[in-house]
Amino acid sequence: MDARAPSNRNNTPLLLLLDGILSQNEQSTGTALAQLQEIDPSFRYPATATNTSSSLHTAILGESPLRSASALEVFVRRLLAIQPHLAQVPSENDGSLPLHFAASIGNIRVASLLLSHYREAALTHTTKGKIPLHYAAREGRTEMVAFLLRYVPDCAAVLTKKGKLALHFAAGEGHVEIVRNLLRVYPAGAILPSKKGKIAMHFAARWGHIEVACDLYRSYPESVHTLDYDGSNPLHDATREGQFEMAKFLVERCPDVMHKANIRGEIPLFAAIRSRNVPLCTFLVRAWPGSGKQVLQTISDPDDITSWEPVILDLCLRGAVDNFSDASFQDQAHIDDYALRIIDRIHSCPDGNNAAATNSLINGAVVPKAIHTHGAFTCVHHQQSAQQQNHQQSTDRDIGDSMSRIVSETSLEVKNISTTNQSGFVTPQKLPLDIPCQDPSRLFSRRTMGARNGLPRMGRTKTNGSAGEASTKMTKESKGKQCALNVRIKRHW
C-alpha cells in the first residue's frame, strides 16, 4: 500500500475512497463517491447544498482536518450500513483491508467503525505481513497507535515478513511518542531483532534520531553494542549515513563500539570515510588513533584511496603513528567542545579500555598481509569470540518465528516470550556461531580466498579410485620428508 501510488485494483467503493484520501487522488475519490450515489441515490451529505461528486469531494478534502475527518466518517458509515461486508474485502493489490488505509490516514473514528464490523482486521496481514499498527507507526499517527494498542494490545508484538515490529518502523522514522507507547505496552520489543538481526537501536542510529535512541538505551542499555547478523553494531549504521551527533551519543556510552569490525572486516571509521563526513572521521580517529592504522591495513583496490579527502587521509596517517602533536588546528575546528570532552574522557579512562584493548585483537597473532587485507582474520576472530560466548547466546530468532502466530497464541508477558535476566530485560541477541561468509560476494569464502591470494584452494579433493590412493601416498611421503627435515634442523642447532 503506497500512499503516492493508488491502485486501480482497489475495486470496492470503500477501498477507492480511502485510497483516494490517503494519496490525495481526486479521480479515485470521485469514482468512489459516484459509486456511493449509485448504491444509494437518496444519500445527501448534510454540509452540502447539492449532491454532486465535486461538492462531496470538497467536503472530504476540505482544508480543515476536523471537517475532512467528519465527512469521511459520514461516507464510511453510510457505505457500511448498506454493504457491511466491505470492511472485510481486501485490496487485490497487496491484501490491505480498509482498516490498513484508515490507520495510515490516522482517522480514529473511521477505524472504530471498521473494527466494529470486523474486529479481526486489527491483526490481519497484508501480503507483506503488515498489520494496521505497522502503517500507523510508520506514518507517525500517534493517536491511531494509542487507539489500536488500547483496542488490541497484542498487535504490538506482531512481526512483518521481514521480522519487523511496529517499534522498528517508529524508531526508524523518529516518532518519539509512538516509540514510548510501544515500549510501555511491549518492552521486550526493544531487543527483538528483524530477519537481518537489527534491533530498534540500529534503525534509530541509522537515521540519527537521538531522542528515540535515549528511550531505547534506557529500556535496554546493551542495545548500543548489539550486533546484527552482518556483525554491525548501531555505530556502523550511524557512520554509514554520516550521523555525527548519533556517533557521539553511542561512543560516549560505550567507547568499545568503535573497535568492533563486522564480518567484512570494517570498523565504523571505514563507513564514516565512505560517507565523506570529515567531522565524524576526525572525531573517531582522535577518540581512537589506532583506527587510522586499521583502516589503512584493510583497504583494498575497490576502496580508491585517491578519492579520499586529503584531511581524512592525513588523519588516518597521523592516527597510525599516534602523532597529533604537530597537527594543525584545522582538524580541531571540525569537532565541537562536546566531542572534545568525550575524547578526553576516553583517553583518561584508567582501565585502558580504549585503543590498547582493540590493538591486541588485531596484533595478537601473526596474520598474513594478504589475508588481513580482505578482512578474513576479523571474521575468524569474530567466530572465535562467538564460540566463547556460547553460554550467553539467546533464542530470539526462534522467538521471532513464534511471534508470527500472534493471532492465536500471543501473550504480552515478557516472561512467556523469552528468558529474562535479573533486571527484567531479555538477553541480547548474539550472532550465530556459523557466520555466513557469503555475499558480498563470496569475498571471504574459503574457496575464493585462496584464489585471490595466489594460494591453493582449500576445498576438498576427490579421493576415489587410484587418484585417492596416489593422494594418500603423496601425503605419507610429504610427512616423512617433513620429519626428516625437522630432525636435521634439530641436529644443526
Secondary structure, DSSP 8 states (H G I E B T S, - for coil): --TTS--TT--SHHHHHHHHHHHT-HHHHHHHHHHHHHH-TT---TT-SS--HHHHHHHHS-S-HHHHHHHHHHHHHHHHHH-GGGGG---TTT---HHHHHHHHT-HHHHHHHHHH-GGGGG---TTS--HHHHHHHHT-HHHHHHHHHH-GGGGG---TT---HHHHHHHHT-HHHHHHHHHH-GGGGT---TTS--HHHHHHHTT-HHHHHHHHHH-GGGGG---TTS--HHHHHHHTT-HHHHHHHHHH-GGGGG---TTS--HHHHHHHHT-HHHHHHHHHH-THHHHHHHHH--TTS-GGGS-HHHHHHHHHHHHT--TT--TTTGGGS-HHHHHHHHHHHT-TT-TTHHHHHHHHHSS---HHHHHTTHHHHHHHHHHHHHTGGG---HHHHHHHHTTHHHH----GGGTS-B-TTS-B------SS----SSTTTT-HHHHHHHTT----S-----HHHHHHHHHHHHHHHHHHHHHHHHHHHH-
